Amino acid sequence: MRRSTLFVVPIFALAGLASSVSAQTPIGRPTARLREDFGSIQTVRELANGQVLVADPLSKALYRVDFQAGTRDVVGSEGQGPQEYRQPDAVWPLRGDSTLLVDLGNARLVALGPELHFGPTLPLAQGDFQPGQPLVLRIPQGTDRDGGLFFRSMGGGMGAGALPDSAEILRLARDGGPPRQVARFKVQDRKVNRSGGAESQNVSIEPIPLSPEDAWGVAPDGAVAIARAGDYHVDWIAPDGSVTRGPAIPHDPLRIGTAEKEAYLTDLARSGGGIGVEVQVVNGRPSMSFQRGGGGASAPREIDRYTWPDRMPAIYGGRLPIDGLGRAWVRRHVEAGDPSLYDVIGRDGRRVGSVTLDPGDRVVGFGKDAVYVVRYDDMDLNYLERYALPAF
């Protein structure tokens, strides 16, 4: 029997909402920008010398960017060998100015030393995948200064019945051992499509766009921030497990119109789409493959192929960026064409300020006193800019 399961996991679940924020601060002018474009940028990693690592999954290259010189060069090369990758997707900080590279194409995590030499690897998939069992994929959504790796469970097993509405946030210690559950968060609503017969069954799980999903991220000290989409508040889970719950932040839900649907598909395509995870079981033996681009390549006009909610939730789900001061940057949704809006949330769960960017721009990471932002041209190419970190 052959079973194939395709999961589409959006990095940014695009949900939206009009915002009632009194004080919004424009981010200002960039302190540096790179003229060369990228296919897609998920995260950036600022090194101790000020240079920046950028993994571009669509161009299949890991770049080292020198803003001072206005240049970039390629680190490593495409392939399956020790200094190679097949689809570099994201970069995360590790101790000692080292870096963790997510290589989707080779289904592995790779540690890079300070000199950017490729070191130990770890497979993305954990355990055996059986019907009804949770699917655990070590696709990072953050790291802490102790080398802990934070990722989500997929929340449902291959061939399972009803899909759960939440998933676990897990932490894997640097020295190994089983992952530890940190918290749970709400995932996007999804639908299951099945085709084929008993001997060759295909199962696809597809998110429902603009359905509510919590956003979460990891601070350098290991605290986890979760922006709850229901009443829009932020929970902080400290490394010792204690929880600080912030107050609900006012918001006015918008109806989803044609413009919002088109903006959702445009944003998803610009950011590289979701991660396609394919599980094939042939004669009882599973195999997996990963690829960036699943679920996000549809033209904006193909809105009728999707199921849409009537109204948008308060926030974007998925990854929640956290700056070096330990503040969470929660992206709000606005009417199509309005400036991008981020609420900056302190460790007490309260909003300390709100920052606006040009329409469609998004935050992809932080450095020492810096915010890294992706902007787009008319061809939807990604351009990387650096801004001063706002002080509130």
C-alpha positions as semicolon CSV with decimal commas, in nm:
position;residue;x (nm);y (nm);z (nm)
1;M;0,000;0,000;0,000
2;R;0,124;0,348;-0,084
3;R;0,003;0,650;0,107
4;S;0,109;1,004;0,033
5;T;0,031;1,289;0,268
6;L;0,098;1,653;0,189
7;F;0,095;1,914;0,463
8;V;0,117;2,283;0,379
9;V;0,254;2,478;0,675
10;P;0,246;2,857;0,627
11;I;0,519;3,044;0,812
12;F;0,296;3,348;0,834
13;A;-0,070;3,257;0,863
14;L;-0,226;3,561;0,708
15;A;-0,509;3,681;0,927
16;G;-0,617;4,037;0,952
17;L;-0,789;4,312;1,133
18;A;-0,841;4,684;1,147
19;S;-0,648;4,834;1,433
20;S;-0,755;5,089;1,690
21;V;-0,412;5,210;1,800
22;S;-0,371;5,567;1,912
23;A;0,007;5,616;1,873
24;Q;0,172;5,470;1,564
25;T;0,539;5,545;1,498
26;P;0,672;5,523;1,141
27;I;0,989;5,316;1,136
28;G;1,173;5,597;0,958
29;R;1,439;5,577;0,689
30;P;1,660;5,271;0,646
31;T;2,014;5,294;0,778
32;A;2,128;5,047;0,511
33;R;1,984;4,858;0,216
34;L;2,115;4,601;-0,028
35;R;2,055;4,662;-0,396
36;E;2,056;4,294;-0,490
37;D;1,728;4,106;-0,462
38;F;1,629;3,775;-0,306
39;G;1,365;3,519;-0,401
40;S;1,234;3,484;-0,045
41;I;1,352;3,573;0,306
42;Q;1,212;3,409;0,619
43;T;1,472;3,506;0,882
44;V;1,809;3,677;0,906
45;R;2,101;3,619;1,141
46;E;2,324;3,912;1,240
47;L;2,679;3,798;1,321
48;A;2,913;3,953;1,577
49;N;3,102;4,142;1,303
50;G;2,781;4,306;1,178
51;Q;2,748;4,091;0,868
52;V;2,414;3,919;0,809
53;L;2,331;3,564;0,698
54;V;2,027;3,523;0,472
55;A;1,888;3,185;0,363
56;D;1,701;3,214;0,033
57;P;1,497;2,896;-0,030
58;L;1,374;3,000;-0,373
59;S;1,722;3,090;-0,499
60;K;1,863;2,785;-0,312
61;A;2,152;2,982;-0,166
62;L;2,286;3,090;0,172
63;Y;2,417;3,447;0,151
64;R;2,651;3,651;0,369
65;V;2,556;4,018;0,340
66;D;2,795;4,302;0,417
67;F;2,587;4,619;0,438
68;Q;2,890;4,839;0,491
69;A;3,045;4,725;0,163
70;G;2,708;4,685;-0,010
71;T;2,793;4,329;-0,117
72;R;2,690;3,970;-0,063
73;D;2,855;3,636;-0,131
74;V;2,738;3,277;-0,128
75;V;2,829;3,049;0,163
76;G;2,857;2,681;0,071
77;S;2,696;2,538;-0,241
78;E;2,401;2,332;-0,360
79;G;2,422;1,958;-0,308
80;Q;2,407;1,683;-0,046
81;G;2,765;1,690;0,080
82;P;2,920;1,820;0,405
83;Q;2,945;2,186;0,291
84;E;2,627;2,179;0,086
85;Y;2,251;2,226;0,105
86;R;1,959;2,176;-0,132
87;Q;1,710;2,435;-0,008
88;P;1,832;2,660;0,274
89;D;1,520;2,805;0,436
90;A;1,607;2,986;0,760
91;V;1,893;3,075;0,992
92;W;1,887;3,093;1,374
93;P;2,146;3,201;1,632
94;L;2,340;2,948;1,839
95;R;2,596;3,001;2,115
96;G;2,939;3,137;2,039
97;D;2,836;3,326;1,722
98;S;2,741;2,994;1,561
99;T;2,435;2,953;1,340
100;L;2,169;2,688;1,283
101;L;2,073;2,644;0,917
102;V;1,743;2,484;0,819
103;D;1,806;2,282;0,502
104;L;1,465;2,173;0,377
105;G;1,596;2,004;0,065
106;N;1,816;1,765;0,261
107;A;1,561;1,740;0,547
108;R;1,820;1,835;0,807
109;L;1,944;2,103;1,043
110;V;2,309;2,206;1,011
111;A;2,526;2,387;1,268
112;L;2,767;2,645;1,123
113;G;3,061;2,767;1,331
114;P;3,169;3,132;1,361
115;E;3,385;3,094;1,050
116;L;3,079;2,951;0,868
117;H;3,221;2,601;0,838
118;F;2,947;2,337;0,824
119;G;2,936;2,107;1,126
120;P;2,700;1,858;1,292
121;T;2,358;1,783;1,143
122;L;2,022;1,674;1,283
123;P;1,731;1,528;1,083
124;L;1,416;1,737;1,065
125;A;1,185;1,441;1,128
126;Q;1,164;1,277;1,468
127;G;1,029;0,928;1,538
128;D;0,818;0,693;1,330
129;F;0,507;0,827;1,160
130;Q;0,208;0,600;1,206
131;P;-0,164;0,661;1,152
132;G;-0,310;0,856;1,442
133;Q;0,028;0,943;1,595
134;P;0,145;1,306;1,635
135;L;0,377;1,429;1,363
136;V;0,685;1,594;1,516
137;L;0,907;1,788;1,278
138;R;1,201;1,983;1,413
139;I;1,146;2,291;1,196
140;P;1,265;2,570;1,427
141;Q;1,062;2,875;1,512
142;G;1,326;3,003;1,751
143;T;1,636;2,928;1,957
144;D;1,758;3,051;2,295
145;R;2,103;3,151;2,414
146;D;2,156;2,808;2,573
147;G;2,119;2,639;2,235
148;G;1,765;2,519;2,296
149;L;1,564;2,455;1,980
150;F;1,194;2,547;1,977
151;F;0,950;2,400;1,727
152;R;0,588;2,297;1,696
153;S;0,421;1,961;1,673
154;M;0,205;1,917;1,369
155;G;-0,090;1,840;1,596
156;G;-0,225;1,540;1,406
157;G;-0,107;1,207;1,278
158;M;-0,089;1,073;0,929
159;G;-0,428;0,941;0,836
160;A;-0,585;1,064;1,158
161;G;-0,954;1,151;1,178
162;A;-1,057;1,490;1,311
163;L;-0,778;1,745;1,316
164;P;-0,704;1,907;1,655
165;D;-0,736;2,283;1,686
166;S;-0,412;2,327;1,879
167;A;-0,050;2,211;1,871
168;E;0,240;2,189;2,115
169;I;0,536;2,421;2,141
170;L;0,834;2,196;2,213
171;R;1,188;2,268;2,330
172;L;1,478;2,037;2,246
173;A;1,781;2,087;2,468
174;R;2,123;2,118;2,310
175;D;2,248;1,807;2,490
176;G;1,967;1,594;2,344
177;G;1,702;1,395;2,520
178;P;1,329;1,403;2,444
179;P;1,166;1,740;2,364
180;R;0,983;1,916;2,646
181;Q;0,640;2,075;2,602
182;V;0,643;2,447;2,678
183;A;0,286;2,545;2,590
184;R;0,004;2,492;2,343
185;F;-0,124;2,733;2,081
186;K;-0,418;2,752;1,844
187;V;-0,346;2,655;1,485
188;Q;-0,525;2,760;1,169
189;D;-0,843;2,586;1,071
190;R;-0,771;2,320;0,809
191;K;-0,950;2,091;0,572
192;V;-0,856;1,740;0,462
193;N;-0,877;1,623;0,102
194;R;-0,853;1,253;0,018
195;S;-0,828;1,080;-0,317
196;G;-0,729;0,743;-0,459
197;G;-0,817;0,390;-0,354
198;A;-0,714;0,153;-0,080
199;E;-0,387;0,061;-0,250
200;S;-0,282;0,417;-0,335
201;Q;-0,432;0,684;-0,115
202;N;-0,345;1,055;-0,128
203;V;-0,428;1,278;0,167
204;S;-0,371;1,655;0,168
205;I;-0,419;1,888;0,463
206;E;-0,469;2,251;0,363
207;P;-0,505;2,555;0,592
208;I;-0,813;2,774;0,559
209;P;-0,678;3,121;0,477
210;L;-0,750;3,410;0,712
211;S;-0,871;3,176;0,987
212;P;-0,738;3,262;1,335
213;E;-0,406;3,126;1,455
214;D;-0,189;3,221;1,751
215;A;0,157;3,361;1,683
216;W;0,457;3,266;1,896
217;G;0,826;3,331;1,926
218;V;1,129;3,282;2,152
219;A;1,332;3,543;2,340
220;P;1,709;3,497;2,386
221;D;1,661;3,394;2,750
222;G;1,423;3,115;2,649
223;A;1,096;3,287;2,738
224;V;0,818;3,217;2,489
225;A;0,565;3,480;2,383
226;I;0,229;3,370;2,247
227;A;-0,004;3,624;2,086
228;R;-0,351;3,479;2,130
229;A;-0,576;3,539;1,832
230;G;-0,905;3,496;2,021
231;D;-0,923;3,811;2,232
232;Y;-0,579;3,935;2,120
233;H;-0,360;3,932;2,424
234;V;-0,002;3,816;2,475
235;D;0,110;3,545;2,716
236;W;0,473;3,521;2,823
237;I;0,590;3,177;2,943
238;A;0,911;3,208;3,144
239;P;1,179;2,935;3,135
240;D;1,056;2,814;3,476
241;G;0,704;2,768;3,336
242;S;0,541;3,068;3,504
243;V;0,297;3,263;3,287
244;T;0,242;3,637;3,260
245;R;-0,087;3,718;3,087
246;G;-0,119;4,058;2,928
247;P;-0,445;4,252;2,899
248;A;-0,667;4,218;2,594
249;I;-0,580;4,474;2,326
250;P;-0,880;4,643;2,161
251;H;-0,946;4,566;1,797
252;D;-1,228;4,607;1,548
253;P;-1,279;4,302;1,321
254;L;-1,310;4,367;0,950
255;R;-1,517;4,175;0,701
256;I;-1,317;3,988;0,441
257;G;-1,369;4,137;0,098
258;T;-1,214;4,074;-0,241
259;A;-0,926;4,313;-0,169
260;E;-0,838;4,132;0,154
261;K;-0,846;3,793;-0,019
262;E;-0,619;3,915;-0,296
263;A;-0,385;4,075;-0,043
264;Y;-0,365;3,746;0,149
265;L;-0,261;3,549;-0,160
266;T;-0,018;3,818;-0,271
267;D;0,151;3,828;0,071
268;L;0,171;3,450;0,089
269;A;0,330;3,425;-0,256
270;R;0,574;3,709;-0,180
271;S;0,695;3,537;0,136
272;G;0,763;3,212;-0,049
273;G;0,443;3,029;0,037
274;G;0,419;2,756;0,297
275;I;0,638;2,454;0,359
276;G;0,516;2,146;0,178
277;V;0,575;1,828;0,382
278;E;0,519;1,507;0,188
279;V;0,503;1,171;0,363
280;Q;0,507;0,859;0,149
281;V;0,450;0,512;0,293
282;V;0,543;0,227;0,063
283;N;0,509;-0,128;0,200
284;G;0,493;0,011;0,552
285;R;0,813;0,217;0,523
286;P;0,773;0,596;0,552
287;S;0,983;0,856;0,374
288;M;0,957;1,234;0,392
289;S;1,047;1,533;0,181
290;F;1,021;1,907;0,242
291;Q;0,997;2,205;0,012
292;R;0,932;2,576;0,048
293;G;0,670;2,703;-0,193
294;G;0,375;2,474;-0,120
295;G;0,046;2,660;-0,090
296;G;0,172;3,005;-0,182
297;A;0,221;3,006;-0,556
298;S;-0,140;3,065;-0,659
299;A;-0,218;3,379;-0,854
300;P;-0,402;3,642;-0,650
301;R;-0,706;3,614;-0,875
302;E;-0,768;3,250;-0,784
303;I;-0,964;3,345;-0,476
304;D;-1,264;3,126;-0,556
305;R;-1,072;2,802;-0,501
306;Y;-1,047;2,874;-0,127
307;T;-1,288;2,866;0,164
308;W;-1,290;3,205;0,339
309;P;-1,422;3,313;0,681
310;D;-1,654;3,613;0,700
311;R;-1,430;3,817;0,929
312;M;-1,060;3,844;1,004
313;P;-0,899;3,780;1,343
314;A;-0,678;4,033;1,510
315;I;-0,328;3,918;1,420
316;Y;-0,107;3,730;1,183
317;G;-0,037;3,381;1,309
318;G;0,286;3,186;1,272
319;R;0,625;3,322;1,376
320;L;0,637;3,607;1,627
321;P;0,959;3,812;1,600
322;I;1,121;3,911;1,932
323;D;1,387;4,181;1,946
324;G;1,707;4,189;2,148
325;L;1,532;4,381;2,426
326;G;1,291;4,092;2,473
327;R;0,990;4,265;2,315
328;A;0,747;4,081;2,088
329;W;0,651;4,241;1,755
330;V;0,294;4,136;1,677
331;R;0,184;4,204;1,322
332;R;-0,167;4,342;1,291
333;H;-0,377;4,328;0,978
334;V;-0,507;4,643;0,821
335;E;-0,722;4,725;0,523
336;A;-0,565;4,632;0,191
337;G;-0,313;4,896;0,085
338;D;-0,261;5,046;0,432
339;P;0,085;5,052;0,597
340;S;0,202;4,736;0,773
341;L;0,148;4,767;1,147
342;Y;0,332;4,600;1,436
343;D;0,242;4,623;1,804
344;V;0,550;4,604;2,027
345;I;0,469;4,411;2,345
346;G;0,678;4,419;2,663
347;R;0,745;4,134;2,904
348;D;0,444;4,232;3,113
349;G;0,219;4,163;2,814
350;R;0,137;4,530;2,765
351;R;0,180;4,723;2,443
352;V;0,464;4,974;2,465
353;G;0,422;5,117;2,115
354;S;0,321;5,050;1,756
355;V;0,539;5,074;1,446
356;T;0,430;5,124;1,086
357;L;0,618;5,015;0,774
358;D;0,544;5,070;0,407
359;P;0,243;4,866;0,285
360;G;0,329;4,496;0,262
361;D;0,673;4,525;0,425
362;R;0,746;4,279;0,705
363;V;0,998;4,231;0,985
364;V;1,228;3,929;0,940
365;G;1,471;3,970;1,228
366;F;1,674;4,183;1,463
367;G;2,034;4,262;1,540
368;K;2,214;4,481;1,785
369;D;2,004;4,800;1,783
370;A;1,867;4,705;1,440
371;V;1,546;4,585;1,273
372;Y;1,568;4,394;0,945
373;V;1,279;4,446;0,705
374;V;1,185;4,295;0,370
375;R;1,029;4,518;0,108
376;Y;0,906;4,422;-0,239
377;D;0,917;4,564;-0,590
378;D;0,654;4,537;-0,863
379;M;0,788;4,190;-0,952
380;D;0,749;4,076;-0,587
381;L;1,125;4,036;-0,547
382;N;1,252;4,059;-0,188
383;Y;1,489;4,339;-0,083
384;L;1,658;4,353;0,257
385;E;1,679;4,679;0,456
386;R;1,811;4,766;0,801
387;Y;1,649;5,020;1,034
388;A;1,730;5,156;1,377
389;L;1,552;4,973;1,657
390;P;1,282;5,209;1,789
391;A;1,301;5,316;2,152
392;F;0,973;5,360;2,336
